[in-house]
Amino acid sequence: MLADATFRVGVAAFPAGPQRRATLATTDAFGIYARTRYPQAAWELMQFLISKEYGRAMAKAHLLQPARASLVEDWVSYIRAEYPEKTAGMDIAAFADGQRKRYLVIAETFADQAAATGHAVDNARAAAAGLEAAFAAGVLQRTPALDAMLRDLAAALEADTEAGERLGGKSAEAARFILRAIGRELANA
């Protein structure tokens, strides 16, 4: 945007709406195929892709907004160094306002994942993965209550470890119950 701008660009945070302030922020999402033949290598790659080093490298090389709130100031400095005249007096960090002040719509995203049509186990795994990604990105803060619920959910899902085996009956209902509790916790955050 700044490279080709022939006019002064301004930046501001979204104003609050009638109910609250909210914004959607997206970034890369990573996952590991459940049946990979190289789980350790996949896990090591995942650790690298969510690391501060990788986030900083992508922010510097491509000026991409980092998923980690702790890297926003670095990102701002890279943009200012690349475009010093065009960014003078500009509040570049406003792009990350929702991320830093925690008014992203993670609760709604979680609710959509948890309520998705499909098998309860798949929905639960997707919702838990979304929460873990939000924790890793720094857009959601861990709480003892959320950690306890996620441990309970992991225990309910543990029975689904055999290839092709699906939870049913009480275990699937337990997963749905825990997801509803997590959704209530996020809505009240």
PyRosetta script that sets phi, psi and omega in degrees:
from pyrosetta import init, pose_from_sequence

init()
pose = pose_from_sequence("MLADATFRVGVAAFPAGPQRRATLATTDAFGIYARTRYPQAAWELMQFLISKEYGRAMAKAHLLQPARASLVEDWVSYIRAEYPEKTAGMDIAAFADGQRKRYLVIAETFADQAAATGHAVDNARAAAAGLEAAFAAGVLQRTPALDAMLRDLAAALEADTEAGERLGGKSAEAARFILRAIGRELANA")
pose.set_psi(1, -48.9)
pose.set_omega(1, -176.9)
pose.set_phi(2, -71.0)
pose.set_psi(2, -31.9)
pose.set_omega(2, -175.6)
pose.set_phi(3, -58.4)
pose.set_psi(3, -40.5)
pose.set_omega(3, -175.6)
pose.set_phi(4, -103.9)
pose.set_psi(4, 1.8)
pose.set_omega(4, -177.1)
pose.set_phi(5, -69.7)
pose.set_psi(5, 125.7)
pose.set_omega(5, 177.0)
pose.set_phi(6, -104.5)
pose.set_psi(6, 12.9)
pose.set_omega(6, -178.7)
pose.set_phi(7, -139.4)
pose.set_psi(7, 165.3)
pose.set_omega(7, 179.7)
pose.set_phi(8, -73.0)
pose.set_psi(8, 130.2)
pose.set_omega(8, -179.8)
pose.set_phi(9, -104.4)
pose.set_psi(9, 135.7)
pose.set_omega(9, 175.6)
pose.set_phi(10, -114.7)
pose.set_psi(10, 155.1)
pose.set_omega(10, -179.1)
pose.set_phi(11, -134.5)
pose.set_psi(11, 138.0)
pose.set_omega(11, 176.4)
pose.set_phi(12, -147.8)
pose.set_psi(12, 153.4)
pose.set_omega(12, 176.3)
pose.set_phi(13, -71.8)
pose.set_psi(13, 153.9)
pose.set_omega(13, 176.0)
pose.set_phi(14, -61.5)
pose.set_psi(14, 139.6)
pose.set_omega(14, 174.9)
pose.set_phi(15, -75.9)
pose.set_psi(15, 161.4)
pose.set_omega(15, 177.0)
pose.set_phi(16, -73.0)
pose.set_psi(16, 142.9)
pose.set_omega(16, 175.9)
pose.set_phi(17, -89.5)
pose.set_psi(17, -168.0)
pose.set_omega(17, -176.7)
pose.set_phi(18, -64.6)
pose.set_psi(18, -27.4)
pose.set_omega(18, -178.7)
pose.set_phi(19, -102.9)
pose.set_psi(19, -38.5)
pose.set_omega(19, -177.9)
pose.set_phi(20, -176.5)
pose.set_psi(20, 176.4)
pose.set_omega(20, 174.1)
pose.set_phi(21, -93.7)
pose.set_psi(21, 133.7)
pose.set_omega(21, 179.1)
pose.set_phi(22, -152.6)
pose.set_psi(22, 150.7)
pose.set_omega(22, 174.8)
pose.set_phi(23, -151.8)
pose.set_psi(23, 157.7)
pose.set_omega(23, 176.1)
pose.set_phi(24, -106.4)
pose.set_psi(24, 125.1)
pose.set_omega(24, 175.3)
pose.set_phi(25, -119.6)
pose.set_psi(25, 135.8)
pose.set_omega(25, -179.8)
pose.set_phi(26, -123.7)
pose.set_psi(26, 157.9)
pose.set_omega(26, 176.1)
pose.set_phi(27, -152.4)
pose.set_psi(27, -174.5)
pose.set_omega(27, 177.8)
pose.set_phi(28, -65.2)
pose.set_psi(28, 148.0)
pose.set_omega(28, 174.8)
pose.set_phi(29, -121.9)
pose.set_psi(29, 139.6)
pose.set_omega(29, -178.1)
pose.set_phi(30, -126.6)
pose.set_psi(30, 151.2)
pose.set_omega(30, 177.9)
pose.set_phi(31, -150.9)
pose.set_psi(31, 167.8)
pose.set_omega(31, 177.4)
pose.set_phi(32, -120.0)
pose.set_psi(32, 127.2)
pose.set_omega(32, 177.7)
pose.set_phi(33, -60.5)
pose.set_psi(33, 128.7)
pose.set_omega(33, -174.2)
pose.set_phi(34, -58.9)
pose.set_psi(34, -28.4)
pose.set_omega(34, -176.3)
pose.set_phi(35, -110.8)
pose.set_psi(35, 27.2)
pose.set_omega(35, 179.2)
pose.set_phi(36, -61.0)
pose.set_psi(36, 146.0)
pose.set_omega(36, 176.6)
pose.set_phi(37, -83.6)
pose.set_psi(37, -6.1)
pose.set_omega(37, -176.4)
pose.set_phi(38, -129.4)
pose.set_psi(38, 63.6)
pose.set_omega(38, -175.1)
pose.set_phi(39, -62.8)
pose.set_psi(39, -37.1)
pose.set_omega(39, -179.1)
pose.set_phi(40, -67.6)
pose.set_psi(40, -44.0)
pose.set_omega(40, 178.2)
pose.set_phi(41, -64.4)
pose.set_psi(41, -40.5)
pose.set_omega(41, 178.3)
pose.set_phi(42, -63.4)
pose.set_psi(42, -41.0)
pose.set_omega(42, 179.0)
pose.set_phi(43, -65.1)
pose.set_psi(43, -40.8)
pose.set_omega(43, 178.5)
pose.set_phi(44, -64.3)
pose.set_psi(44, -40.5)
pose.set_omega(44, 176.2)
pose.set_phi(45, -63.1)
pose.set_psi(45, -43.4)
pose.set_omega(45, 178.8)
pose.set_phi(46, -59.3)
pose.set_psi(46, -45.0)
pose.set_omega(46, 179.4)
pose.set_phi(47, -59.6)
pose.set_psi(47, -40.6)
pose.set_omega(47, 178.6)
pose.set_phi(48, -66.7)
pose.set_psi(48, -44.6)
pose.set_omega(48, -176.5)
pose.set_phi(49, -65.6)
pose.set_psi(49, -23.1)
pose.set_omega(49, 178.3)
pose.set_phi(50, -103.7)
pose.set_psi(50, 8.3)
pose.set_omega(50, -177.6)
pose.set_phi(51, -78.1)
pose.set_psi(51, 159.2)
pose.set_omega(51, 174.6)
pose.set_phi(52, -62.5)
pose.set_psi(52, -37.4)
pose.set_omega(52, -178.0)
pose.set_phi(53, -60.8)
pose.set_psi(53, -45.8)
pose.set_omega(53, 179.3)
pose.set_phi(54, -67.1)
pose.set_psi(54, -44.4)
pose.set_omega(54, 178.8)
pose.set_phi(55, -58.9)
pose.set_psi(55, -42.4)
pose.set_omega(55, 178.9)
pose.set_phi(56, -66.9)
pose.set_psi(56, -41.7)
pose.set_omega(56, -179.9)
pose.set_phi(57, -63.3)
pose.set_psi(57, -42.5)
pose.set_omega(57, 178.9)
pose.set_phi(58, -68.9)
pose.set_psi(58, -37.0)
pose.set_omega(58, 178.0)
pose.set_phi(59, -64.4)
pose.set_psi(59, -40.2)
pose.set_omega(59, -177.5)
pose.set_phi(60, -76.1)
pose.set_psi(60, -45.6)
pose.set_omega(60, -175.4)
pose.set_phi(61, -71.9)
pose.set_psi(61, -38.5)
pose.set_omega(61, -173.6)
pose.set_phi(62, -121.5)
pose.set_psi(62, 1.9)
pose.set_omega(62, -176.9)
pose.set_phi(63, 56.9)
pose.set_psi(63, 31.4)
pose.set_omega(63, 178.0)
pose.set_phi(64, -78.8)
pose.set_psi(64, 134.6)
pose.set_omega(64, 177.5)
pose.set_phi(65, -62.0)
pose.set_psi(65, 127.4)
pose.set_omega(65, -177.3)
pose.set_phi(66, -74.2)
pose.set_psi(66, 151.6)
pose.set_omega(66, 175.9)
pose.set_phi(67, -73.2)
pose.set_psi(67, -27.3)
pose.set_omega(67, -179.5)
pose.set_phi(68, -85.3)
pose.set_psi(68, 122.6)
pose.set_omega(68, 178.8)
pose.set_phi(69, -60.2)
pose.set_psi(69, -29.9)
pose.set_omega(69, -178.4)
pose.set_phi(70, -67.8)
pose.set_psi(70, -12.5)
pose.set_omega(70, -179.3)
pose.set_phi(71, -103.3)
pose.set_psi(71, 1.3)
pose.set_omega(71, -176.7)
pose.set_phi(72, -59.4)
pose.set_psi(72, -44.1)
pose.set_omega(72, -179.0)
pose.set_phi(73, -62.8)
pose.set_psi(73, -38.2)
pose.set_omega(73, 176.1)
pose.set_phi(74, -61.1)
pose.set_psi(74, -46.6)
pose.set_omega(74, -179.5)
pose.set_phi(75, -58.6)
pose.set_psi(75, -46.2)
pose.set_omega(75, 178.5)
pose.set_phi(76, -58.7)
pose.set_psi(76, -42.8)
pose.set_omega(76, -179.1)
pose.set_phi(77, -65.1)
pose.set_psi(77, -34.8)
pose.set_omega(77, 178.3)
pose.set_phi(78, -66.4)
pose.set_psi(78, -41.7)
pose.set_omega(78, 179.0)
pose.set_phi(79, -65.4)
pose.set_psi(79, -43.9)
pose.set_omega(79, 179.5)
pose.set_phi(80, -62.3)
pose.set_psi(80, -38.1)
pose.set_omega(80, 179.1)
pose.set_phi(81, -67.7)
pose.set_psi(81, -36.3)
pose.set_omega(81, -179.1)
pose.set_phi(82, -74.9)
pose.set_psi(82, -36.1)
pose.set_omega(82, -175.7)
pose.set_phi(83, -131.4)
pose.set_psi(83, 65.0)
pose.set_omega(83, -173.9)
pose.set_phi(84, -61.5)
pose.set_psi(84, -42.7)
pose.set_omega(84, -178.5)
pose.set_phi(85, -71.0)
pose.set_psi(85, -41.9)
pose.set_omega(85, -175.3)
pose.set_phi(86, -73.1)
pose.set_psi(86, -20.3)
pose.set_omega(86, -177.9)
pose.set_phi(87, -104.9)
pose.set_psi(87, 2.2)
pose.set_omega(87, -179.8)
pose.set_phi(88, -58.7)
pose.set_psi(88, 123.6)
pose.set_omega(88, 179.3)
pose.set_phi(89, 76.5)
pose.set_psi(89, 1.4)
pose.set_omega(89, -178.3)
pose.set_phi(90, -87.2)
pose.set_psi(90, 136.3)
pose.set_omega(90, 178.1)
pose.set_phi(91, -88.0)
pose.set_psi(91, 74.9)
pose.set_omega(91, -177.5)
pose.set_phi(92, -61.1)
pose.set_psi(92, -33.7)
pose.set_omega(92, -179.0)
pose.set_phi(93, -63.0)
pose.set_psi(93, -13.9)
pose.set_omega(93, 177.0)
pose.set_phi(94, -60.9)
pose.set_psi(94, -27.7)
pose.set_omega(94, 176.1)
pose.set_phi(95, -58.9)
pose.set_psi(95, -30.2)
pose.set_omega(95, -176.8)
pose.set_phi(96, -102.6)
pose.set_psi(96, 13.3)
pose.set_omega(96, -176.2)
pose.set_phi(97, -56.2)
pose.set_psi(97, -48.2)
pose.set_omega(97, 179.8)
pose.set_phi(98, -62.2)
pose.set_psi(98, -37.3)
pose.set_omega(98, 178.3)
pose.set_phi(99, -66.8)
pose.set_psi(99, -46.8)
pose.set_omega(99, -175.0)
pose.set_phi(100, -75.7)
pose.set_psi(100, -33.5)
pose.set_omega(100, -178.3)
pose.set_phi(101, -99.5)
pose.set_psi(101, 5.4)
pose.set_omega(101, 171.9)
pose.set_phi(102, 60.5)
pose.set_psi(102, 47.1)
pose.set_omega(102, 170.2)
pose.set_phi(103, -115.5)
pose.set_psi(103, 30.0)
pose.set_omega(103, 171.6)
pose.set_phi(104, -69.8)
pose.set_psi(104, 163.7)
pose.set_omega(104, -175.9)
pose.set_phi(105, -96.3)
pose.set_psi(105, 43.3)
pose.set_omega(105, 179.6)
pose.set_phi(106, -61.1)
pose.set_psi(106, -36.1)
pose.set_omega(106, -179.3)
pose.set_phi(107, -62.5)
pose.set_psi(107, -42.3)
pose.set_omega(107, 179.2)
pose.set_phi(108, -68.4)
pose.set_psi(108, -40.8)
pose.set_omega(108, 178.1)
pose.set_phi(109, -61.2)
pose.set_psi(109, -44.8)
pose.set_omega(109, 178.3)
pose.set_phi(110, -60.7)
pose.set_psi(110, -45.6)
pose.set_omega(110, -178.7)
pose.set_phi(111, -60.4)
pose.set_psi(111, -40.4)
pose.set_omega(111, 178.5)
pose.set_phi(112, -63.7)
pose.set_psi(112, -41.4)
pose.set_omega(112, 179.6)
pose.set_phi(113, -66.2)
pose.set_psi(113, -43.9)
pose.set_omega(113, -176.9)
pose.set_phi(114, -67.4)
pose.set_psi(114, -32.2)
pose.set_omega(114, -176.8)
pose.set_phi(115, -94.4)
pose.set_psi(115, 2.1)
pose.set_omega(115, -176.2)
pose.set_phi(116, -59.2)
pose.set_psi(116, 148.2)
pose.set_omega(116, 174.8)
pose.set_phi(117, -73.2)
pose.set_psi(117, 146.9)
pose.set_omega(117, -176.4)
pose.set_phi(118, 134.4)
pose.set_psi(118, -175.6)
pose.set_omega(118, -177.6)
pose.set_phi(119, -71.6)
pose.set_psi(119, 139.9)
pose.set_omega(119, -177.6)
pose.set_phi(120, -56.0)
pose.set_psi(120, -37.4)
pose.set_omega(120, -178.8)
pose.set_phi(121, -66.5)
pose.set_psi(121, -45.6)
pose.set_omega(121, 179.1)
pose.set_phi(122, -62.2)
pose.set_psi(122, -43.4)
pose.set_omega(122, 179.0)
pose.set_phi(123, -62.5)
pose.set_psi(123, -42.4)
pose.set_omega(123, -178.7)
pose.set_phi(124, -65.5)
pose.set_psi(124, -42.9)
pose.set_omega(124, 178.7)
pose.set_phi(125, -63.1)
pose.set_psi(125, -43.6)
pose.set_omega(125, 179.6)
pose.set_phi(126, -63.7)
pose.set_psi(126, -42.6)
pose.set_omega(126, -179.4)
pose.set_phi(127, -65.5)
pose.set_psi(127, -43.7)
pose.set_omega(127, 179.0)
pose.set_phi(128, -64.6)
pose.set_psi(128, -40.3)
pose.set_omega(128, 178.3)
pose.set_phi(129, -63.7)
pose.set_psi(129, -38.6)
pose.set_omega(129, 177.4)
pose.set_phi(130, -63.0)
pose.set_psi(130, -40.6)
pose.set_omega(130, 177.4)
pose.set_phi(131, -65.1)
pose.set_psi(131, -44.6)
pose.set_omega(131, -180.0)
pose.set_phi(132, -62.3)
pose.set_psi(132, -38.8)
pose.set_omega(132, 177.3)
pose.set_phi(133, -64.6)
pose.set_psi(133, -39.6)
pose.set_omega(133, 178.8)
pose.set_phi(134, -66.0)
pose.set_psi(134, -38.3)
pose.set_omega(134, 175.9)
pose.set_phi(135, -63.3)
pose.set_psi(135, -47.5)
pose.set_omega(135, -177.3)
pose.set_phi(136, -62.8)
pose.set_psi(136, -36.1)
pose.set_omega(136, -179.0)
pose.set_phi(137, -78.8)
pose.set_psi(137, -11.5)
pose.set_omega(137, 179.6)
pose.set_phi(138, 82.6)
pose.set_psi(138, 12.2)
pose.set_omega(138, -179.7)
pose.set_phi(139, -92.9)
pose.set_psi(139, -7.6)
pose.set_omega(139, 177.5)
pose.set_phi(140, -139.9)
pose.set_psi(140, 136.1)
pose.set_omega(140, -177.6)
pose.set_phi(141, -95.9)
pose.set_psi(141, 134.3)
pose.set_omega(141, 175.6)
pose.set_phi(142, -66.1)
pose.set_psi(142, 143.7)
pose.set_omega(142, 172.8)
pose.set_phi(143, -129.5)
pose.set_psi(143, 158.0)
pose.set_omega(143, 176.8)
pose.set_phi(144, -57.7)
pose.set_psi(144, -37.7)
pose.set_omega(144, -179.4)
pose.set_phi(145, -65.2)
pose.set_psi(145, -45.2)
pose.set_omega(145, 178.9)
pose.set_phi(146, -64.4)
pose.set_psi(146, -42.7)
pose.set_omega(146, 178.5)
pose.set_phi(147, -60.3)
pose.set_psi(147, -42.4)
pose.set_omega(147, 179.2)
pose.set_phi(148, -63.2)
pose.set_psi(148, -43.1)
pose.set_omega(148, 179.5)
pose.set_phi(149, -65.7)
pose.set_psi(149, -39.3)
pose.set_omega(149, 178.5)
pose.set_phi(150, -67.0)
pose.set_psi(150, -35.2)
pose.set_omega(150, 175.2)
pose.set_phi(151, -64.9)
pose.set_psi(151, -42.2)
pose.set_omega(151, 177.6)
pose.set_phi(152, -62.9)
pose.set_psi(152, -40.8)
pose.set_omega(152, 179.2)
pose.set_phi(153, -65.1)
pose.set_psi(153, -41.9)
pose.set_omega(153, 178.5)
pose.set_phi(154, -60.6)
pose.set_psi(154, -39.5)
pose.set_omega(154, 178.2)
pose.set_phi(155, -65.3)
pose.set_psi(155, -39.6)
pose.set_omega(155, 178.8)
pose.set_phi(156, -66.7)
pose.set_psi(156, -33.9)
pose.set_omega(156, -178.4)
pose.set_phi(157, -83.7)
pose.set_psi(157, -16.0)
pose.set_omega(157, -176.1)
pose.set_phi(158, -59.1)
pose.set_psi(158, -30.3)
pose.set_omega(158, -179.6)
pose.set_phi(159, -67.2)
pose.set_psi(159, -13.3)
pose.set_omega(159, -177.6)
pose.set_phi(160, -94.5)
pose.set_psi(160, 31.4)
pose.set_omega(160, -174.7)
pose.set_phi(161, -86.6)
pose.set_psi(161, -21.2)
pose.set_omega(161, -179.9)
pose.set_phi(162, -75.1)
pose.set_psi(162, 141.5)
pose.set_omega(162, -178.8)
pose.set_phi(163, -57.6)
pose.set_psi(163, 126.5)
pose.set_omega(163, 177.1)
pose.set_phi(164, 79.7)
pose.set_psi(164, -9.2)
pose.set_omega(164, -177.9)
pose.set_phi(165, -80.9)
pose.set_psi(165, 138.4)
pose.set_omega(165, -179.5)
pose.set_phi(166, -120.1)
pose.set_psi(166, 143.5)
pose.set_omega(166, 173.0)
pose.set_phi(167, -68.8)
pose.set_psi(167, 148.5)
pose.set_omega(167, 176.3)
pose.set_phi(168, -144.3)
pose.set_psi(168, 171.7)
pose.set_omega(168, 174.6)
pose.set_phi(169, 53.8)
pose.set_psi(169, -121.1)
pose.set_omega(169, -173.5)
pose.set_phi(170, -63.7)
pose.set_psi(170, -39.0)
pose.set_omega(170, -178.2)
pose.set_phi(171, -66.5)
pose.set_psi(171, -44.0)
pose.set_omega(171, 178.2)
pose.set_phi(172, -65.2)
pose.set_psi(172, -39.1)
pose.set_omega(172, 178.3)
pose.set_phi(173, -66.7)
pose.set_psi(173, -36.8)
pose.set_omega(173, 176.6)
pose.set_phi(174, -62.1)
pose.set_psi(174, -42.4)
pose.set_omega(174, 178.7)
pose.set_phi(175, -61.8)
pose.set_psi(175, -44.7)
pose.set_omega(175, 179.2)
pose.set_phi(176, -62.9)
pose.set_psi(176, -41.0)
pose.set_omega(176, 179.6)
pose.set_phi(177, -62.4)
pose.set_psi(177, -45.0)
pose.set_omega(177, -179.0)
pose.set_phi(178, -66.3)
pose.set_psi(178, -40.5)
pose.set_omega(178, 177.8)
pose.set_phi(179, -61.3)
pose.set_psi(179, -39.6)
pose.set_omega(179, 177.6)
pose.set_phi(180, -64.1)
pose.set_psi(180, -40.3)
pose.set_omega(180, 178.4)
pose.set_phi(181, -64.1)
pose.set_psi(181, -41.6)
pose.set_omega(181, 177.6)
pose.set_phi(182, -63.9)
pose.set_psi(182, -41.9)
pose.set_omega(182, 178.6)
pose.set_phi(183, -59.9)
pose.set_psi(183, -41.2)
pose.set_omega(183, 177.8)
pose.set_phi(184, -65.5)
pose.set_psi(184, -40.6)
pose.set_omega(184, 179.3)
pose.set_phi(185, -62.4)
pose.set_psi(185, -42.8)
pose.set_omega(185, 179.5)
pose.set_phi(186, -67.4)
pose.set_psi(186, -39.3)
pose.set_omega(186, -179.8)
pose.set_phi(187, -65.0)
pose.set_psi(187, -29.7)
pose.set_omega(187, -179.5)
pose.set_phi(188, -91.6)
pose.set_psi(188, -1.4)
pose.set_omega(188, -178.2)
pose.set_phi(189, -70.1)
pose.dump_pdb("model.pdb")
